[in-house]
Amino acid sequence: MLRKLIILLLGISCMALAAQEVPNALAVYQRSGAVATFAIEGIDSIVFPDQMEVCMKSGTLYRFTKADVDSMGLITLPTSELYESVDLGLSVRWAVCNIGAIRSEDYGGLYAWGETTEKEDYSESNYLYFQNDQYQIIGVNICGTKYDVARQQWGGEWRLPTRSEINELATQCQWTHEVRNGVSGFRITAKNGNSIFLPAAGFQKGTVRESAGTDGFYWTGNVNRNMLSSAYNINFRGYDADWSASRAYGFSVRAVR
């Protein structure tokens, strides 16, 4: 069975390459008609004992019985469909890893508010929207816009969370300190039992990274209307979205859709 599966996948891969398409996902076609897809880059291993287990690098484990699976194959999906999300019973689904990461415990990238690429210097003078000694207004809510790093890097419906959405994590979920594969952070567990892990990636001010391994700082898409030089975030010091910080700082981003 396993040998036949490998031959099938290699055959499909060759056909896709001939068509100038590079497969980026594994599709599991179920007898019920449902199709489960998994980003190849995110798969850690596939085990075939009495059932099929797809182990993701994020730590998520998917199980299928032999009776469930009709066939499998390699396919090409839009980038936006390659990232896992978790239903926490809230108003949006949350990504299982940070922007720039593959595993849930990976730090991923740091981004200044409104910027969509990483850089070495997160100082005010090097902030794209600080000109003529003042902060430029690019919007009070940049979720889903060209200034949204999640939308620009992952595409589709992915975006920065709003202040109210990220505050749901603080008020409707349980926060528990956890060390996952040697990385300190918080497991945020919803009432439905599902959870996500936020690593303590710290932040960067200027060229110096601070608080890595101790604190985590995650942007929302909302600026502080009372202090337009800062934007709201959730962090491990207060667990709520009432904190705001300089837009020039490099913070982590956990996307929603």
Secondary structure as GFF3:
##gff-version 3
##sequence-region A 1 257
A	DSSP	alpha_helix	2	18	.	.	.	ID=ss1
A	DSSP	beta_strand	25	30	.	.	.	ID=ss2
A	DSSP	beta_strand	35	39	.	.	.	ID=ss3
A	DSSP	three_ten_helix	40	42	.	.	.	ID=ss4
A	DSSP	beta_strand	43	47	.	.	.	ID=ss5
A	DSSP	beta_strand	51	56	.	.	.	ID=ss6
A	DSSP	beta_strand	61	65	.	.	.	ID=ss7
A	DSSP	beta_strand	69	75	.	.	.	ID=ss8
A	DSSP	three_ten_helix	79	81	.	.	.	ID=ss9
A	DSSP	beta_strand	85	86	.	.	.	ID=ss10
A	DSSP	beta_strand	94	95	.	.	.	ID=ss11
A	DSSP	three_ten_helix	124	126	.	.	.	ID=ss12
A	DSSP	beta_strand	130	131	.	.	.	ID=ss13
A	DSSP	beta_strand	134	135	.	.	.	ID=ss14
A	DSSP	alpha_helix	149	154	.	.	.	ID=ss15
A	DSSP	alpha_helix	163	172	.	.	.	ID=ss16
A	DSSP	beta_strand	174	180	.	.	.	ID=ss17
A	DSSP	beta_strand	183	189	.	.	.	ID=ss18
A	DSSP	beta_strand	195	199	.	.	.	ID=ss19
A	DSSP	beta_strand	203	205	.	.	.	ID=ss20
A	DSSP	beta_strand	208	210	.	.	.	ID=ss21
A	DSSP	beta_strand	217	223	.	.	.	ID=ss22
A	DSSP	beta_strand	230	235	.	.	.	ID=ss23
A	DSSP	beta_strand	243	246	.	.	.	ID=ss24
###
